[in-house]
């Protein structure tokens, strides 16, 4: 999905990530109903807010599952190269010798997406905190980044 490169080129994130974000933002367990279905629908006594929120959530979930299935098929055809997903698809269970079931791939993908995001966010938070507490390490890191950036064509230090 290469979202870091996309952001560097001022391109939008991969549609899977955007759909996943929208799905998380309207989760019926955490989102405010009026934020999901709109204030006009929320205030309308004839509109079933809970059903509307659930309907939208299920639509996005189906859309995301379709995107993941497409990504899996592209991976199986070898169009995306060697990725974590290709490893997940090609590995067999040591106990049974079976491949991961298609129905489980979506769950695994979602888990990796969430875990990867949270792990990265937490790691960056701890890094920033510890760098702020240790200015000498912050200076060393800045110097290393400048050297590295100056060695890349088209990059300014």
N, C-alpha and C positions, 0 to 999 in steps of 0.2 A: 504494500500500500504506500510505502515511502512518503509518509506525511511530513517528515522533517524537510525533505527536499522540496515537497510541494509548497510548504510555508516559505522556504527560502526564495522560491520563484513567485511568491505572492499569488499562488493558486489556492483554490479551496481544498479543504481536506477531502480525503477519499469519501465517496458517498456512503460507504459502510460506516465509517466513523461518524459522519453527520447524522445518519439514521439512528445509530446507537446512542448518540447524545440526546437526540429528540426523544427516543424511547425512554431513556433514564429520566429526562425532565418531566415526562407525563406519567410516570409510574403512579398508579392509583394509590399505592401505599404511602407515597411521600409528597406528591404534588398537590397544590391547592386546586380544587376543581375549576374555579373561575379562570385560572391561568391556562387551563387546558382547553376548555370548551368555549371560552370567551364570556365576558361579563353579561352580555345580552342573553345568551342561552342560560347562563347560571341563574339569572333573575327571572327568567320566563317560567311561570308555574307549570306550564304544560310540557316543558322540556325535561327529560330524564337525564340529569347531569351525570349521575353515576354511570348509566348505560352509555352515554356519549363519550365519557372519558375512557371507559373500558373498550368501546368500539374503536376509538382512535388508537389506543394502546395495542389492541389486537391487530389492527391494520398495519401499524408500523412493525410489529413483531413478524408478521407474515412477509412484509417487504424485506426486512433484514434477513430472514431465513432464506428468501429467494436470492438475495445478493450473496450470501455465504455459499449457497449451493452453486451459484455461478462461479464463484471464486474457486471452489473445490474442483469443479469441472475444468476450469482453466489450468489449475494446478495438475490435475490428472493428465491433461493433454501436453504438459511440459511447457506451457506458455509463460509461466512465471518463474521458472528456474528452481533452484534449491532453496526452499524456505522452511520455516517451522511447520507450516501447514503441510508441505509435501512430506516432511518426516512423519507427521502425525498420520497421514493417509497411508503411507507405505509400510509403517511398522506393524509387526504382528505381535499379538499377545504371547509372551513366553509360556504362559500356562496352557492356552488353548490353540495357539497358532493362527487365530482368526484376526482379520483386520478390524479396525475401529468401525463400528456400524455408522452408516450415513446419518441415522437419527441422533447419534451422540456427537457428531462433528460440530453441530451448531452450539451445543452446550459447551463443548471444549473451547470452541472459538470465542464464545462470549466470555468464558472464564479467563482465557488468556488476555483478551482485550481489556477487561476490567482489572485483572491482576497486574498486567503490564502498566496500565495507566496509573493505578494507585501506587505501585512500587516505585515507578519513576518519579511521581510527584512527591512521595515521601522522601525518597533519596535526595532529590534536589532541595527539598526543604531543609533536611539535616545538613546537607553540604553548605548551603548558604548560611545557616546558623553557625556552623563550626568555622567557616571562613571568616565570619564577622567577629568571632572570638579569637582568631589567630591571624592577625594582619600579615605576619611574615609569610604564611602559607598562601594567603590571598595574593600577595605581591609575586610570589613564585609562579602561581597559577596564571596570573595576568601576563607575566613575561613569557611563559610557555605558549600561551594562546597567541600572543603577538608574533612569536617566532614561527609557529605553525601556520598562522594566517598569512604571513608574508611569503611563505614558500608555496602557496597555492596560487596558480595563475588567476588573474582577475579579482583577487581578494585584496582588500586594503587592510593593513595592520592596525 
